[in-house]
Amino acid sequence: MTMEHLINEFIQVKNIQPSNANDLLDFIQRRYIQGELSIVQYRNMFRELTARGAKKPNSLELI
């Protein structure tokens, strides 16, 4: 999966443009958990998105 493909899927599913790399990271995490992405696809996209500045939320900050 390419970044362009990921962005197009995000737009198709959400009907909005992703506002940042974190939006896309959340999207691929949800798709992985739902079994729609393989671990290889998830890891590749995770690396790409973190290189673009995406960060996982700190779970302690959410409490």
Backbone as a chain_set.jsonl record, in Angstrom:
{"seq": "MTMEHLINEFIQVKNIQPSNANDLLDFIQRRYIQGELSIVQYRNMFRELTARGAKKPNSLELI", "coords": {"N": [[0.851, -1.173, 0.0], [0.56, 2.173, -0.847], [1.323, 5.55, 0.221], [-0.309, 7.367, -1.083], [-2.449, 5.703, -1.835], [-3.392, 5.016, 0.712], [-4.244, 7.54, 1.668], [-6.272, 8.064, -0.198], [-8.072, 5.983, 0.454], [-8.714, 6.728, 3.07], [-10.059, 9.16, 2.605], [-12.211, 8.197, 1.093], [-13.542, 6.542, 2.96], [-13.967, 8.22, 5.215], [-14.91, 10.59, 4.18], [-13.621, 13.04, 4.306], [-10.635, 15.062, 4.144], [-7.504, 13.907, 5.418], [-6.231, 15.564, 8.264], [-3.704, 15.544, 9.291], [-0.697, 13.539, 9.808], [-1.23, 11.986, 12.033], [-3.969, 11.454, 11.924], [-4.038, 9.6, 9.843], [-2.49, 7.587, 10.972], [-4.122, 6.742, 13.117], [-6.195, 5.744, 11.559], [-4.981, 3.558, 10.14], [-4.351, 1.959, 12.313], [-6.86, 1.266, 13.326], [-7.85, -0.15, 11.118], [-6.041, -2.275, 11.046], [-6.564, -3.581, 13.497], [-9.166, -4.376, 12.98], [-8.693, -6.327, 11.176], [-8.266, -5.709, 8.517], [-5.878, -4.941, 7.454], [-2.722, -6.4, 6.876], [-0.065, -7.508, 9.083], [2.371, -6.845, 7.964], [1.696, -4.835, 6.107], [0.703, -2.944, 7.917], [2.998, -2.389, 9.522], [4.757, -1.301, 7.598], [3.344, 1.004, 6.777], [3.136, 2.266, 9.247], [5.834, 2.88, 9.822], [6.342, 4.69, 7.72], [4.503, 6.736, 8.32], [5.325, 7.567, 10.899], [7.803, 8.557, 10.236], [6.954, 10.779, 8.959], [6.127, 12.317, 11.003], [4.004, 11.439, 12.623], [2.589, 10.504, 15.737], [1.979, 8.181, 18.34], [-0.626, 8.452, 20.731], [0.085, 9.349, 24.116], [-0.765, 7.143, 26.5], [-1.075, 7.699, 29.193], [-1.649, 10.381, 29.258], [-4.232, 10.44, 28.467], [-5.823, 9.725, 30.532]], "CA": [[0.0, 0.0, 0.0], [1.307, 3.426, -0.902], [0.734, 6.658, 0.984], [-1.397, 7.902, -1.905], [-3.56, 4.765, -1.7], [-3.912, 5.172, 2.064], [-4.982, 8.813, 1.733], [-7.51, 7.896, -0.969], [-8.986, 5.155, 1.249], [-9.162, 7.555, 4.188], [-11.057, 10.096, 2.069], [-13.385, 7.418, 0.688], [-14.242, 6.045, 4.147], [-14.321, 9.299, 6.147], [-15.463, 11.721, 3.427], [-12.866, 14.26, 4.607], [-9.192, 14.95, 3.973], [-6.79, 13.78, 6.694], [-5.648, 16.857, 8.613], [-2.287, 15.349, 9.588], [-0.254, 12.141, 9.789], [-1.87, 11.276, 13.145], [-5.258, 10.947, 11.431], [-3.762, 8.396, 9.064], [-2.02, 6.568, 11.904], [-5.327, 6.221, 13.766], [-6.933, 5.006, 10.543], [-4.365, 2.253, 9.887], [-4.45, 1.143, 13.518], [-8.224, 0.725, 13.341], [-7.968, -1.15, 10.052], [-5.264, -3.453, 11.454], [-7.318, -4.253, 14.56], [-10.342, -4.98, 12.357], [-8.247, -7.388, 10.279], [-8.284, -5.248, 7.131], [-4.488, -4.777, 7.04], [-1.802, -7.412, 7.41], [0.968, -6.943, 9.952], [3.396, -6.264, 7.09], [1.165, -3.555, 5.621], [0.634, -2.033, 9.06], [4.361, -1.965, 9.893], [5.289, -0.415, 6.554], [2.658, 2.299, 6.848], [3.497, 2.857, 10.535], [7.163, 3.479, 9.636], [6.2, 5.856, 6.835], [3.784, 7.81, 9.016], [6.149, 8.11, 11.979], [8.825, 9.362, 9.573], [6.288, 12.037, 8.591], [5.799, 13.053, 12.218], [2.88, 10.895, 13.395], [2.935, 9.989, 17.047], [0.911, 7.517, 19.092], [-0.917, 9.23, 21.941], [0.579, 8.831, 25.385], [-1.97, 6.649, 27.177], [-1.194, 8.339, 30.499], [-2.251, 11.693, 29.061], [-5.653, 10.268, 28.181], [-6.544, 9.402, 31.779]], "C": [[0.897, 1.236, 0.0], [0.61, 4.48, -0.055], [-0.447, 7.253, 0.217], [-2.643, 7.016, -1.787], [-4.212, 4.895, -0.325], [-4.75, 6.444, 2.188], [-6.299, 8.702, 0.979], [-8.528, 7.049, -0.214], [-9.557, 5.939, 2.428], [-10.283, 8.482, 3.724], [-12.337, 9.358, 1.703], [-14.199, 6.983, 1.899], [-14.786, 7.189, 5.003], [-15.01, 10.492, 5.483], [-14.857, 13.063, 3.821], [-11.4, 14.003, 4.298], [-8.553, 14.713, 5.337], [-6.123, 15.116, 7.015], [-4.167, 16.749, 8.94], [-1.965, 13.854, 9.578], [-0.891, 11.338, 10.919], [-3.237, 10.723, 12.752], [-5.061, 9.636, 10.679], [-3.27, 7.261, 9.948], [-3.2, 5.934, 12.635], [-6.105, 5.322, 12.811], [-6.312, 3.629, 10.299], [-4.411, 1.371, 11.124], [-5.827, 0.496, 13.618], [-8.375, -0.384, 12.311], [-7.191, -2.417, 10.393], [-6.032, -4.253, 12.504], [-8.538, -4.973, 13.982], [-9.975, -6.073, 11.352], [-8.224, -7.002, 8.813], [-6.889, -4.973, 6.584], [-3.675, -5.911, 7.637], [-0.776, -6.723, 8.302], [2.052, -6.277, 9.114], [2.935, -4.906, 6.562], [1.149, -2.52, 6.749], [2.023, -1.508, 9.412], [4.947, -1.003, 8.869], [4.651, 0.967, 6.627], [2.994, 3.016, 8.16], [4.86, 3.554, 10.423], [7.084, 4.757, 8.811], [5.555, 7.026, 7.576], [4.599, 8.395, 10.162], [7.296, 8.939, 11.406], [8.263, 10.719, 9.161], [5.764, 12.8, 9.813], [4.632, 12.536, 13.03], [3.383, 10.336, 14.713], [1.721, 9.305, 17.651], [0.623, 8.354, 20.32], [-0.342, 8.54, 23.175], [-0.632, 8.431, 26.197], [-2.14, 7.277, 28.562], [-1.824, 9.727, 30.398], [-3.751, 11.6, 28.84], [-6.475, 10.026, 29.439], [-6.952, 10.669, 32.484]], "O": [[1.865, 1.32, 0.755], [-0.547, 4.319, 0.334], [-1.467, 7.599, 0.812], [-3.758, 7.521, -1.655], [-5.437, 4.884, -0.211], [-5.844, 6.417, 2.752], [-7.328, 9.185, 1.45], [-9.72, 7.355, -0.233], [-10.741, 5.826, 2.743], [-11.328, 8.578, 4.368], [-13.433, 9.846, 1.976], [-15.428, 7.05, 1.868], [-15.927, 7.137, 5.462], [-15.625, 11.311, 6.165], [-15.501, 14.103, 3.687], [-10.974, 12.852, 4.202], [-9.022, 15.271, 6.329], [-5.517, 15.733, 6.139], [-3.446, 17.744, 8.876], [-2.843, 13.017, 9.368], [-1.076, 10.129, 10.781], [-3.621, 9.642, 13.199], [-5.823, 8.685, 10.855], [-3.594, 6.098, 9.705], [-3.266, 4.711, 12.756], [-6.611, 4.271, 13.205], [-7.033, 2.631, 10.255], [-4.501, 0.15, 11.0], [-5.943, -0.682, 13.956], [-8.958, -1.43, 12.595], [-7.632, -3.518, 10.064], [-6.134, -5.475, 12.401], [-8.9, -6.056, 14.444], [-10.859, -6.677, 10.744], [-8.169, -7.875, 7.947], [-6.727, -4.789, 5.378], [-3.915, -6.33, 8.769], [-0.64, -5.5, 8.275], [2.597, -5.249, 9.516], [3.699, -3.941, 6.571], [1.535, -1.367, 6.554], [2.202, -0.302, 9.581], [5.565, -0.003, 9.235], [5.344, 1.981, 6.548], [3.122, 4.24, 8.18], [5.018, 4.687, 10.878], [7.684, 5.774, 9.159], [6.008, 8.165, 7.47], [4.567, 9.607, 10.377], [7.717, 9.919, 12.021], [9.006, 11.691, 9.029], [5.052, 13.795, 9.679], [4.29, 13.14, 14.046], [4.472, 9.767, 14.787], [0.59, 9.768, 17.505], [1.549, 8.92, 20.901], [-0.292, 7.313, 23.258], [-1.447, 9.282, 26.552], [-3.266, 7.372, 29.05], [-2.46, 10.193, 31.344], [-4.464, 12.589, 29.012], [-7.702, 10.117, 29.403], [-7.567, 10.613, 33.548]]}, "num_chains": 1, "name": "protein.A"}
